[in-house]
Amino acid sequence: MEQLIEILKELHDDVDYNECETLVEDGILNSLDIVAIITEIDDRFDVRIPAEEILPENFNSAKALWELIERLDD
């Protein structure tokens, strides 16, 4: 999870990713940020996020994103 927080902080270091659960809803993460996150997850965790998983609810919080990574890594 710490590596994921590092990835997110590289994009927006002024956000409390441990608490925020509305990253997409509040416009903190935009489509370009999500593409960057997907690329970094692939590089660092060797997890590919398929198009059907690119949903706001999977990117609204670090916790949701981490759960997606763990689910896809199985």
N, C-alpha and C positions, 0 to 999 in steps of 0.2 A: 504493500500500500504506500510506503514511503516513496518508492520510485515513481509511482503514479502521481503523488502530490508534487514531486519535483517537476514532472512533465507539465502539470497544470500551472505551477508557479512560473515556469518559463514563459508561459503565455500571458498570465495576469498575476503578478506577485502581490497584488493588493487585496486578494480575496481569501477569506477563511474557508478553505476547501473542506475542513473537518465539520463545519457547521452548515454551510450553504447547500440548500437542496433545490434551488431554482436557477441553476446556471444557464440553462437554455431559455426557460420561461422569462427570466429577467434580462435576457440579451447579453449576459456576461460572456457566454460562448457563442460565437457566430459560426457560420458554415465553414469558413476558412480555418477557424480554430479546431473544429471537429475533424477536418481532414488532417490537420497537423497532429492531433491527438491519435488518430487512427494509425498514422504512419509511425509515430513514436512507439505505440503499443506493439506494432508489428516488429519494429527493430529491437526493442528492449525486452519484450516478453515472448517474442516469436508466436504471437497470437494474431490471427487474421480475423477481422471483424467483417462479416458478410453484410451486404447492402441491406438485407431485411432486418438487421439488428441496429441499424443507424436510425434510432428513434429518440425523440426528445427525452423520454423517461429513462433511457439508458445513459444519458449524458447530463442529466439534471443535477447529479451530485457525484462526488468522488466515490462514495459508497456504492451507488448504483453502477458506476463504471467499473469499479473493482469486482463487484459481483458478476458483471458481464465477462470480464477477463477470466475469472475463475471458472465460470460455466463453460466458456469456449475452450479453455485450456484442458478440460477433461478428455 
